[in-house]
Amino acid sequence: MSTLKIAIQKSGRLNTDSLNLLKECGIKISNGKDQLKVTASNFPVELYYLRNSDIPQYIEDGVVDAGIIGENTILEKGKNIKSVKKLGFSKCRVSLAVTKDIEDVSLSYFQGKKIATSYPNTLKQFLKRNDIQADTHIISGSVEIAPNIGLADAVCDIVSSGSTLFKNGLKEAQIIMESEAVLATSMKLPKAQSGILDQLLFRIQAVLRAQSTKYILLNVPNEKIEEVSKILPVLKSPTILPLVEKGWSSLHSVIDEEQFWNVLDQLRNAGAEDILIVPIDKMISNK
């Protein structure tokens, strides 16, 4: 029986988030201590636990069919693989940072400067696009210390909250790229594995859509149903159930979580009452 071989980070936050996503997709993984390969018990998937920086090469070589990895790592490694789905977690930025006393944070500041980084290829491409000549110092460890010991004028590194930069007396100056975890695959995925991938993507989409939407229930005067329905455009049409009280109905729909607070006043002004918001576990769509 064919299986889809997926590489994930051996340890760290990306590992945890990847396993949580697969669990939400109904895939059962039993992690044995120090195991580097695990087979799911209820879905044709094998997980390979690898170093994050090695995953693109394993995908390109066909050792694994797919991998969950940051977009920034794909760009840095420059391998011939493709991103097929953004996963919404492990969001970060690859940015240029300088010491807090530097007032000029424009691109021109970096002309002729020394920049320390663990992402030399990403930095090189950025500098080339912007016609900036700078010296690159490749550091495999914590690059934030480089300006404080006189090794570099700036750094190019991953930024999430910015707290690490702050603690080292640095500030973000230029964002090179936004990044998040993606499901990436080989450019030449066999037909059997492509079918399994489609099944997995269907499940992932159901999980991700549920995370970004909420189930909404509200009571509405019958003459206001059409007006309220137009404010909740996520589904084709809401479910409408008559209440015991004459002239009123209960309207059920879904709404993008980020939109709710923006449209709350509109709903109330349109006559909606007793509004309830309920989490959704999975959301299936044929789109």
C-alpha positions as CSV (number, residue, x, y, z in Angstrom):
1,M,0.0,0.0,0.0
2,S,1.3,3.4,-0.9
3,T,2.1,6.0,1.8
4,L,2.9,9.7,1.7
5,K,6.3,10.4,3.4
6,I,6.3,13.7,5.2
7,A,9.2,15.3,6.9
8,I,8.8,17.5,10.0
9,Q,11.2,19.3,12.3
10,K,12.8,16.9,14.8
11,S,12.2,19.2,17.7
12,G,11.0,22.7,18.5
13,R,7.9,24.8,18.0
14,L,7.5,23.8,14.3
15,N,7.5,20.1,15.4
16,T,4.8,20.7,18.0
17,D,2.6,22.8,15.7
18,S,3.0,20.2,12.9
19,L,1.9,17.3,15.1
20,N,-1.0,19.3,16.4
21,L,-2.2,20.0,12.9
22,L,-2.0,16.3,11.9
23,K,-3.9,15.5,15.1
24,E,-6.6,18.0,14.2
25,C,-6.8,16.3,10.8
26,G,-7.7,13.0,12.5
27,I,-4.3,11.4,11.9
28,K,-3.0,9.3,14.8
29,I,0.7,9.4,15.4
30,S,2.3,7.4,18.3
31,N,5.7,9.0,19.0
32,G,8.2,6.6,20.4
33,K,11.3,7.9,22.2
34,D,14.0,8.9,19.8
35,Q,12.2,7.5,16.8
36,L,13.1,9.1,13.5
37,K,10.3,7.5,11.4
38,V,6.7,6.8,12.5
39,T,3.8,5.4,10.6
40,A,0.3,6.7,11.2
41,S,-2.1,4.1,12.4
42,N,-5.2,5.3,10.5
43,F,-4.0,7.2,7.5
44,P,-1.3,6.3,4.8
45,V,1.3,8.7,6.1
46,E,4.9,8.1,7.4
47,L,6.5,10.9,9.4
48,Y,10.2,11.5,9.2
49,Y,11.8,13.6,12.0
50,L,14.6,15.6,10.5
51,R,16.7,18.7,11.1
52,N,14.8,21.7,9.8
53,S,17.6,22.8,7.4
54,D,17.8,19.3,5.9
55,I,14.2,19.0,4.9
56,P,14.3,20.9,1.5
57,Q,17.1,18.6,0.3
58,Y,15.3,15.4,1.4
59,I,12.2,16.6,-0.5
60,E,14.2,17.5,-3.7
61,D,16.0,14.2,-3.6
62,G,12.7,12.3,-3.3
63,V,13.7,10.7,0.0
64,V,10.4,12.1,1.3
65,D,7.4,13.3,-0.7
66,A,6.6,16.4,1.4
67,G,7.6,18.4,4.4
68,I,6.2,21.0,6.8
69,I,8.7,23.8,6.8
70,G,9.0,27.6,7.0
71,E,8.9,29.6,3.8
72,N,12.1,31.3,4.9
73,T,14.0,28.0,4.9
74,I,12.7,27.1,1.4
75,L,14.0,30.5,0.1
76,E,17.3,30.2,1.9
77,K,18.1,26.6,0.7
78,G,17.0,27.4,-2.9
79,K,15.9,23.8,-3.6
80,N,13.6,22.7,-6.4
81,I,10.5,22.1,-4.4
82,K,7.1,23.8,-4.3
83,S,4.9,25.1,-1.5
84,V,1.3,23.8,-1.9
85,K,-0.4,25.1,1.3
86,K,0.2,27.8,3.8
87,L,-0.6,26.5,7.3
88,G,-1.0,29.6,9.4
89,F,1.4,28.9,12.1
90,S,5.1,29.6,12.9
91,K,4.7,33.1,11.5
92,C,7.8,35.3,11.5
93,R,9.8,37.7,9.4
94,V,13.3,37.7,8.0
95,S,14.5,41.2,8.8
96,L,17.5,43.6,8.9
97,A,18.1,45.0,12.3
98,V,20.4,47.7,13.6
99,T,21.3,49.1,17.1
100,K,18.7,51.3,18.7
101,D,20.9,54.4,18.4
102,I,20.8,54.3,14.6
103,E,18.2,56.9,13.4
104,D,18.5,56.2,9.6
105,V,16.8,52.8,9.0
106,S,16.3,53.3,5.3
107,L,17.9,50.9,2.8
108,S,20.6,53.4,2.0
109,Y,22.0,53.0,5.5
110,F,23.2,49.4,4.6
111,Q,25.3,50.5,1.7
112,G,28.9,49.5,2.4
113,K,28.0,48.1,5.9
114,K,28.9,44.8,7.5
115,I,25.9,42.5,8.1
116,A,26.0,39.3,10.2
117,T,23.5,36.6,9.3
118,S,22.5,32.9,9.3
119,Y,20.6,33.5,6.1
120,P,23.3,34.4,3.6
121,N,21.4,33.4,0.4
122,T,18.3,35.3,1.4
123,L,20.3,38.4,2.3
124,K,22.3,38.2,-0.9
125,Q,19.2,38.1,-3.0
126,F,17.7,41.0,-1.1
127,L,20.8,43.2,-1.4
128,K,21.1,42.4,-5.1
129,R,17.4,43.3,-5.8
130,N,18.0,46.7,-4.1
131,D,21.4,47.3,-5.6
132,I,23.2,47.5,-2.2
133,Q,26.8,46.6,-1.8
134,A,27.5,45.2,1.7
135,D,29.9,42.7,3.4
136,T,28.2,39.5,4.7
137,H,29.5,37.7,7.8
138,I,28.0,34.2,8.1
139,I,27.3,33.2,11.7
140,S,25.6,29.9,12.6
141,G,24.6,30.8,16.1
142,S,23.1,33.9,17.8
143,V,23.7,36.7,15.4
144,E,22.2,39.4,17.6
145,I,25.4,39.8,19.5
146,A,27.4,40.8,16.4
147,P,26.9,44.6,16.5
148,N,27.7,44.7,20.3
149,I,31.1,43.1,19.8
150,G,32.0,45.2,16.8
151,L,31.7,42.3,14.3
152,A,29.0,43.9,12.2
153,D,27.0,47.1,11.8
154,A,23.7,45.2,11.4
155,V,22.1,41.7,11.4
156,C,19.8,39.8,9.2
157,D,17.8,37.3,11.2
158,I,14.4,35.8,12.0
159,V,12.1,38.0,14.0
160,S,8.9,36.8,15.7
161,S,7.9,39.1,18.6
162,G,11.1,41.2,18.4
163,S,11.9,40.5,22.1
164,T,15.3,39.0,21.3
165,L,16.3,42.1,19.3
166,F,15.1,44.3,22.1
167,K,17.1,42.4,24.7
168,N,20.3,42.8,22.6
169,G,19.8,46.5,22.0
170,L,18.6,46.2,18.4
171,K,15.6,47.3,16.5
172,E,14.0,46.0,13.3
173,A,14.9,48.2,10.3
174,Q,13.8,46.5,7.1
175,I,11.6,43.5,6.5
176,I,13.0,41.2,3.8
177,M,10.2,38.7,3.8
178,E,7.2,37.4,5.7
179,S,7.2,33.7,6.5
180,E,5.0,31.0,7.9
181,A,4.9,27.2,7.9
182,V,3.9,25.6,4.6
183,L,3.4,22.1,3.3
184,A,6.0,21.7,0.5
185,T,6.3,18.8,-1.9
186,S,8.5,17.4,-4.5
187,M,8.2,18.7,-8.1
188,K,7.6,15.2,-9.3
189,L,5.2,13.6,-6.9
190,P,4.1,10.0,-8.0
191,K,0.4,9.6,-8.8
192,A,-0.3,7.4,-5.8
193,Q,1.2,9.9,-3.4
194,S,-0.6,12.8,-5.2
195,G,-3.9,11.1,-4.4
196,I,-3.0,10.8,-0.7
197,L,-1.7,14.4,-0.7
198,D,-5.1,15.6,-2.0
199,Q,-6.9,13.8,0.8
200,L,-4.5,15.4,3.4
201,L,-5.0,18.9,1.9
202,F,-8.8,18.4,2.1
203,R,-8.5,17.7,5.8
204,I,-6.0,20.6,6.4
205,Q,-8.4,23.0,4.6
206,A,-11.2,21.9,6.8
207,V,-9.1,22.5,10.0
208,L,-7.7,25.9,8.9
209,R,-11.1,27.2,7.8
210,A,-12.7,26.2,11.1
211,Q,-9.9,28.1,12.9
212,S,-10.6,31.3,11.1
213,T,-14.4,31.2,11.4
214,K,-17.0,31.0,14.1
215,Y,-20.6,29.7,14.2
216,I,-23.0,32.5,15.0
217,L,-26.6,32.3,16.3
218,L,-28.8,35.3,16.7
219,N,-32.5,36.2,17.1
220,V,-33.9,38.5,14.5
221,P,-37.4,40.1,13.7
222,N,-38.7,38.4,10.6
223,E,-38.8,41.7,8.6
224,K,-35.0,42.2,9.3
225,I,-33.8,38.7,8.2
226,E,-32.8,39.8,4.7
227,E,-30.9,42.9,6.1
228,V,-29.0,40.8,8.7
229,S,-28.2,38.0,6.2
230,K,-26.4,40.5,4.0
231,I,-24.0,41.3,6.9
232,L,-23.0,37.6,7.3
233,P,-21.8,36.6,3.8
234,V,-19.6,33.6,4.7
235,L,-22.2,30.9,3.7
236,K,-24.5,30.9,0.7
237,S,-27.4,31.6,3.0
238,P,-28.1,31.3,6.7
239,T,-30.3,28.7,8.4
240,I,-33.5,30.3,9.6
241,L,-35.7,28.7,12.4
242,P,-38.9,30.1,13.7
243,L,-39.1,31.1,17.4
244,V,-42.0,30.4,19.7
245,E,-42.5,34.2,19.9
246,K,-44.4,35.3,16.8
247,G,-42.6,37.5,14.3
248,W,-39.1,36.3,15.3
249,S,-36.7,33.8,14.0
250,S,-33.3,32.3,15.0
251,L,-30.7,32.9,12.3
252,H,-27.7,30.5,12.2
253,S,-24.6,31.2,10.0
254,V,-20.8,31.4,10.2
255,I,-18.6,34.5,10.2
256,D,-14.9,35.2,9.9
257,E,-13.6,35.7,13.4
258,E,-11.7,38.9,12.4
259,Q,-14.9,40.4,11.0
260,F,-17.1,39.8,14.0
261,W,-16.2,42.9,16.1
262,N,-16.3,45.1,13.0
263,V,-19.9,44.1,12.1
264,L,-21.3,43.7,15.7
265,D,-22.8,47.2,15.7
266,Q,-24.2,46.6,12.2
267,L,-26.0,43.4,13.4
268,R,-27.4,45.2,16.5
269,N,-28.5,48.2,14.5
270,A,-30.2,45.8,12.0
271,G,-32.3,44.3,14.9
272,A,-30.3,41.3,15.9
273,E,-30.5,40.2,19.6
274,D,-29.1,37.5,21.8
275,I,-26.0,36.9,19.7
276,L,-24.0,33.8,20.4
277,I,-20.6,32.9,19.0
278,V,-19.5,29.2,19.0
279,P,-16.2,27.7,18.0
280,I,-16.2,25.3,15.0
281,D,-14.3,22.1,15.1
282,K,-14.1,21.4,11.3
283,M,-15.6,23.2,8.3
284,I,-16.0,21.4,5.0
285,S,-16.4,23.2,1.7
286,N,-16.4,22.0,-1.9
287,K,-14.8,25.2,-3.0
